Amino acid sequence: MVGLAEAQVPNLDRLTRAELGRFIDDTEGRRNLWGRRRGGVRATEQLREYALLRASALSYREARDFARAAREEAACARLLAELPDWARW
């Protein structure tokens, strides 16, 4: 897994598309990255969604579709703002 340990999340903004893909694969089926921590299930879902959107934004940028990339990045920013402090990188 890409540096993922309990209560420690890699900086998803610094990962490549391949690394984001590994993070997405590694978190699939994991309900709570923080064991039984309250709010962990929702935070895990948000992080996975963030990684999906971030990978999509990188793909759009490579394709020079900057408008779509910007929409994905705006969605990432909204998700990041909703994450609890303990779930952020």
N, C-alpha and C positions, 0 to 999 in steps of 0.2 A: 504494500500500500504506500502511497505517496506521503510519507512522513506522518501518517494519521495514527495517533494514539489517543487513548481515552482522555478527554478534556483538552486535547491539543489538535487544532485544525491547521493544515497548511494554508499558506497565503494563496488562495485560489486565483487571485489576480496575477500572480507570478508564474503560474503553471502553463506549460505548453498545452496544445490541444491533446496530444498523446497522454500527458500526465493527467489532464482533466478527465480523459476517457478512463484511465485507470482508477481515478478517484470515484467516478460514477459507477464503474463495475464493482469496486471494492465496497461501496456503501449500499449497493442493491441488496435488498433483503434484510439489511440491518435496521432495526426499528429505532434504536437509541444508541448513539455513539458514546453516551455518557452513563451507561449502565441504567440505573433507575432514577436518575436525576429528573426532577419535575421540569417539564418543558423540553426535555431532550428529544422526544419523538418528533415534535413539531420542528425543532431546530435542525434535526437530521434531515427531514424532508426539505426544509428551506435550503440547506447547504447543497443537497443533491440537485435541487432545481437551479440554484445559482450556478453550479458547475455546468449543467446542461446549457443554460443561457450563455454563460461565458464562452463555452466551446463554440456555440452557434455564432456568437458575435465575432470570434476570431476567424471563423470560416467566411462570414460575410465580408470582413475586412480584407481577407486574402482575395476574395472575388471582386473587390473594389465596390461593393454594395454598401456604401457608408451610411445610407439612411436606415437600412435594416440593422446594421451593426449598432447604430446609435439607439435604436428602439430596444434591442436586446440589452445593451449596456444600461439603459435607463431602468429596465426591469430588474437588472442586477442591483442597481443602487437602491431601489425600493426594498428588495429582499434583504439587503445588508442592513438597511435602517431598521428593519423589523427584528433582526436577530438579537437575542440577548447578548450582553457584553461577554459573558463567559463562553459563547459559541463563536466568537469572532477571532480572526487571526491577528 
